[in-house]
């Protein structure tokens, strides 16, 4: 467990939660421990009008019940307590998926019933006859029929849907075997047939296939729609100016021509143009640009961007579904639906397997009916064929390996979210990586030493600013032991820089055009000497970046660097990492187009990215990975999340995926060999209910043991 934040450690436990649904959902990107939970809940519960506040640490959200308060009041209160918060539109996040709990309940019911029926069946197999055997059959029926009717519903519903669409799937032979085995056993229990009962086989079939279905579902349980997360991050409200006064309205109510007000820290709810005010914009949502971008009157702004410094008045140009952020969400949703069409190994095998099972069962019934004229015996043997051939082993072949491999990766700090991710990762031949926040920490540092006196003045000016370059200057001064100079009359000009008086002389720190120096990548200090002094910053590489690319090249993968940052910054990082193919200034649609172009030429691209601007390319790629520090939308769009260990986990993921797919193919081979041996025996009439249940269980055990072998 993470240690509590020092500032949070001494806080009392949170207060209780009142009944009722939340009225606000806030995203808390920086919380990470129990102390943070207590601090957030206390800060919110102390506000008048808050009935309850409950933090979900894993989702980094807080659900607040406060009908009379607006979200900004709560965001301000959290900021005062040291916590960054963003508004989420709860209506767009969707409800929790209850499928896993439902499957576990059905597994428990079928497993409990199976154990009891097996105990009763032992007596019959041991030679019980007459009234004793009849009683055991009736008791088994009382246990098995309700259990099968409840636990088998996922297969029955799926089979009915397939048949209503005039097609076959794996659940049709499964349902047929369960229903026929149960019906024949019930007939035997009431004396209509002297054949042995199949209650234990029907329950064993249901139990093992439910286990396989749960394993399959488990790989998808962590994934939520990245498109929904993107939509939820849109600012749900805006401050519209009406008659000179501000009025809070829903973002969906904005229309082109409306004037809205933005304060520092606000996320833009619509695309528009700045009418008045200057600011530094965080545009990483669309561009991935590592440096805040100065903006002023006449400059265009886009929904999802954040105004970091100044107070702005913006004229709305596009709102609602017409914004650039909404278009990105549509791209992500389209890419997700395309990826969901990927057919896994088990699905491809099932296309052949399902009709084959029906043909074998029908041929067996007709053949024995013609040969013996005994309908019960023909039905009995046909059921044995259906039970033995029913795909327990095939149903477990892929999920068992996937569960073992994903558990191994999870222990290494790697979360695999998609059920087909391992198969797709095993096919990768090209790796494309985002720059800012993925290969770099996103925190700039000064690239070279500068005179101590100039650094002292720069640090004095930067001390009161939260701009990333200002923080880098203060950090560089502290690292060199330089004491910031005393600066009087400090004033920050959003979008330009900071100015003040040093020993009576005006000094400025900011962009080149503002201080009277060349414009470019550098920040300039003017007034501290005879000429302006450049302060060039560089990004800090992730500790695993160099090893990552060296390992990928040695393994034979093609690598590329894709970024929305300026080409100069991208080229610098590419040179430091030895990457030959690097592209800068790419928008989200540009990245998607790059991936789709490579895919048309036969490449299988793995995308690695961390930001909102990467979500579309993460969803469009053949497979995708996001670092643990990535934004929620990027983590949800990705197939794999690096929870710990950083980029060095990527070669491990690719190697594990290749090994896992080999095991999956082996398991499918085991299932097919089992059927090649068992089916002829069943069709020949040698499979009793006991041997059918044992053979089915044995094949399931074989593929499970082979799956476990992949952990070595």
Rosetta blueprint (number, residue, H / E / L):
1 X L
2 X L
3 X L
4 X L
5 X L
6 X L
7 X L
8 X L
9 X L
10 X L
11 X L
12 X L
13 X L
14 X L
15 X L
16 X L
17 X L
18 X L
19 X L
20 X L
21 X L
22 X L
23 X L
24 X E
25 X E
26 X E
27 X E
28 X L
29 X L
30 X L
31 X L
32 X L
33 X L
34 X H
35 X H
36 X H
37 X H
38 X H
39 X H
40 X H
41 X H
42 X H
43 X H
44 X H
45 X H
46 X L
47 X L
48 X L
49 X L
50 X L
51 X L
52 X E
53 X E
54 X E
55 X E
56 X E
57 X L
58 X L
59 X L
60 X L
61 X E
62 X E
63 X E
64 X E
65 X E
66 X L
67 X L
68 X L
69 X L
70 X L
71 X H
72 X H
73 X H
74 X H
75 X H
76 X H
77 X H
78 X H
79 X H
80 X H
81 X L
82 X L
83 X L
84 X L
85 X L
86 X E
87 X E
88 X E
89 X L
90 X H
91 X H
92 X H
93 X L
94 X L
95 X L
96 X L
97 X L
98 X L
99 X H
100 X H
101 X H
102 X H
103 X H
104 X H
105 X H
106 X H
107 X H
108 X H
109 X H
110 X H
111 X H
112 X H
113 X H
114 X H
115 X H
116 X H
117 X H
118 X H
119 X H
120 X H
121 X H
122 X H
123 X H
124 X H
125 X H
126 X L
127 X L
128 X L
129 X L
130 X H
131 X H
132 X H
133 X H
134 X H
135 X H
136 X H
137 X H
138 X H
139 X H
140 X H
141 X H
142 X H
143 X H
144 X H
145 X H
146 X H
147 X H
148 X H
149 X H
150 X H
151 X H
152 X L
153 X H
154 X H
155 X H
156 X H
157 X H
158 X H
159 X H
160 X H
161 X H
162 X H
163 X H
164 X H
165 X L
166 X L
167 X L
168 X L
169 X L
170 X H
171 X H
172 X H
173 X H
174 X H
175 X H
176 X H
177 X H
178 X H
179 X H
180 X H
181 X H
182 X H
183 X H
184 X H
185 X H
186 X H
187 X H
188 X H
189 X H
190 X L
191 X L
192 X L
193 X L
194 X L
195 X L
196 X L
197 X L
198 X L
199 X H
200 X H
201 X H
202 X H
203 X H
204 X H
205 X H
206 X H
207 X H
208 X H
209 X H
210 X H
211 X H
212 X H
213 X H
214 X H
215 X H
216 X H
217 X H
218 X H
219 X L
220 X L
221 X L
222 X L
223 X L
224 X L
225 X L
226 X H
227 X H
228 X H
229 X H
230 X H
231 X H
232 X H
233 X H
234 X L
235 X L
236 X L
237 X E
238 X E
239 X E
240 X E
241 X E
242 X E
243 X L
244 X L
245 X E
246 X E
247 X E
248 X E
249 X E
250 X E
251 X H
252 X H
253 X H
254 X L
255 X L
256 X L
257 X L
258 X L
259 X E
260 X E
261 X E
262 X E
263 X L
264 X L
265 X L
266 X L
267 X E
268 X L
269 X L
270 X L
271 X E
272 X E
273 X E
274 X E
275 X E
276 X E
277 X L
278 X L
279 X E
280 X E
281 X E
282 X E
283 X L
284 X L
285 X L
286 X L
287 X L
288 X L
289 X L
290 X L
291 X L
292 X L
293 X E
294 X E
295 X E
296 X L
297 X L
298 X L
299 X L
300 X E
301 X E
302 X L
303 X L
304 X L
305 X L
306 X E
307 X E
308 X L
309 X L
310 X L
311 X L
312 X E
313 X E
314 X E
315 X E
316 X E
317 X E
318 X E
319 X L
320 X H
321 X H
322 X H
323 X L
324 X H
325 X H
326 X H
327 X H
328 X H
329 X H
330 X H
331 X H
332 X H
333 X H
334 X H
335 X H
336 X H
337 X H
338 X H
339 X H
340 X L
341 X L
342 X L
343 X L
344 X L
345 X H
346 X H
347 X H
348 X H
349 X H
350 X H
351 X H
352 X H
353 X H
354 X H
355 X H
356 X H
357 X H
358 X H
359 X H
360 X H
361 X H
362 X H
363 X H
364 X H
365 X H
366 X H
367 X H
368 X H
369 X H
370 X H
371 X H
372 X H
373 X L
374 X L
375 X H
376 X H
377 X H
378 X H
379 X H
380 X H
381 X H
382 X H
383 X H
384 X H
385 X H
386 X H
387 X H
388 X H
389 X H
390 X L
391 X L
392 X H
393 X H
394 X H
395 X H
396 X H
397 X H
398 X H
399 X H
400 X H
401 X H
402 X H
403 X H
404 X H
405 X H
406 X H
407 X H
408 X H
409 X H
410 X H
411 X H
412 X L
413 X L
414 X E
415 X E
416 X E
417 X L
418 X L
419 X L
420 X L
421 X H
422 X H
423 X H
424 X H
425 X H
426 X L
427 X L
428 X L
429 X L
430 X E
431 X E
432 X E
433 X E
434 X E
435 X L
436 X L
437 X L
438 X L
439 X L
440 X E
441 X E
442 X E
443 X E
444 X E
445 X E
446 X E
447 X L
448 X L
449 X L
450 X L
451 X L
452 X H
453 X H
454 X H
455 X H
456 X H
457 X H
458 X H
459 X H
460 X H
461 X H
462 X H
463 X L
464 X L
465 X L
466 X L
467 X L
468 X H
469 X H
470 X H
471 X H
472 X H
473 X H
474 X H
475 X H
476 X H
477 X H
478 X H
479 X H
480 X H
481 X L
482 X L
483 X L
484 X L
485 X L
486 X L
487 X L
488 X E
489 X E
490 X E
491 X E
492 X E
493 X E
494 X L
495 X L
496 X L
497 X E
498 X E
499 X E
500 X E
501 X E
502 X E
503 X L
504 X L
505 X E
506 X E
507 X E
508 X E
509 X E
510 X E
511 X L
512 X H
513 X H
514 X H
515 X H
516 X L
517 X L
518 X L
519 X L
520 X L
521 X L
522 X L
523 X E
524 X E
525 X E
526 X E
527 X L
528 X L
529 X L
530 X L
531 X L
532 X L
533 X E
534 X E
535 X E
536 X L
537 X E
538 X E
539 X E
540 X E
541 X E
542 X L
543 X L
544 X L
545 X H
546 X H
547 X H
548 X H
549 X H
550 X H
551 X H
552 X H
553 X H
554 X H
555 X L
556 X L
557 X L
558 X E
559 X E
560 X E
561 X E
562 X E
563 X L
564 X L
565 X L
566 X L
567 X H
568 X H
569 X H
570 X H
571 X H
572 X H
573 X H
574 X H
575 X H
576 X H
577 X H
578 X L
579 X L
580 X L
581 X E
582 X E
583 X E
584 X L
585 X L
586 X L
587 X L
588 X H
589 X H
590 X H
591 X H
592 X H
593 X H
594 X H
595 X H
596 X H
597 X H
598 X H
599 X H
600 X H
601 X L
602 X L
603 X L
604 X L
605 X E
606 X E
607 X E
608 X E
609 X L
610 X L
611 X L
612 X H
613 X H
614 X H
615 X H
616 X H
617 X H
618 X H
619 X H
620 X H
621 X L
622 X L
623 X E
624 X E
625 X E
626 X E
627 X E
628 X L
629 X L
630 X L
631 X L
632 X H
633 X H
634 X H
635 X H
636 X H
637 X H
638 X L
639 X L
640 X E
641 X E
642 X E
643 X L
644 X L
645 X L
646 X H
647 X H
648 X H
649 X H
650 X H
651 X H
652 X H
653 X H
654 X H
655 X H
656 X H
657 X H
658 X H
659 X H
660 X H
661 X H
662 X H
663 X H
664 X H
665 X H
666 X H
667 X H
668 X H
669 X H
670 X H
671 X H
672 X H
673 X H
674 X H
675 X H
676 X H
677 X H
678 X H
679 X H
680 X H
681 X H
682 X H
683 X H
684 X L
685 X L
686 X L
687 X L
688 X L
689 X H
690 X H
691 X H
692 X H
693 X H
694 X H
695 X H
696 X H
697 X H
698 X H
699 X H
700 X H
701 X H
702 X H
703 X H
704 X H
705 X H
706 X H
707 X H
708 X H
709 X H
710 X H
711 X H
712 X L
